[in-house]
């Protein structure tokens, strides 16, 4: 498969800038693999398509305020100049050190010490750039873990994707209703459609709901740069499944229940931990699994996701579940019928 196989033209006005209210009122395109039919509903209608044989798997991660922008003084020989710079938390290395993106890199060089003050000139946060690689800045902060998260919650920004240009008034709308484990740089957006009430309705229908963990790191936004997909270097992300969750999911799989992954993050978790015998293991690790057409799926049967960017690894993953040409057919339908794309998007349910 080639990168160009996953390209499509999207009108800019279909890139959703604000979330739908209420959450479960977004549109839902159902792609039934048993008959290849496309059916359009509202997301709350999903209760009509799930029953006691279905198992929903969700991601409990929570997005942190991972982005900081500020202004520094640049002193060339002939004038003083102010320059906006920013850092973007990527991955925690230890309790007080993070791997970060920095822009522009020339103003964030190794051993640079940076202090951030509040409007009363009280020192809030102090850090040192300890090491620089081609892509990353390794930054040591003067606060660790919980103290650090509390500090950045107060004055850093939620890292919305670059295609969202409008201000988000309520930051909780970029969090799922059950998020709890801080560390992600982006939300598992398929779960943004679910309300607590909708989940309760599904549980009352005897739909099983299980929780796994994948922290979405900034590598998810990294474009594929090689036409030959076999030469693409896939980013890594932290994943985790608890023992009791794996045991229940293995039981459901043996009973031939329909395992429904909600968003691509859950696919990466379940496929990374499962083996060739369809047995799901447990523990925690980092995964760089790259799922694209001709991948042999082991654990997931159905998928609830969004409409992903052209040429993205997420679109490739979705295409591997039910033939690229079928997925592109669904995308063409969505574009023609003006569905909302990307993070504050309408939904696609690829149903077994």
Beta strands, then each sheet from edge to edge (+ up, - down):
strand 1: 27-32
strand 2: 37-42
strand 3: 54-59
strand 4: 61-63
strand 5: 67-75
strand 6: 80-94
strand 7: 97-103
strand 8: 113-117
strand 9: 123-132
strand 10: 137-141
strand 11: 181-184
strand 12: 208-215
strand 13: 237-241
strand 14: 258-262
strand 15: 283-287
strand 16: 302-305
strand 17: 347-351
sheet 1: 2+ 1- 17- 16+ 14+ 3+ 12+ 13- 15+
sheet 2: 4+ 11+
sheet 3: 5+ 6- 7+ 10- 9+ 8-
end
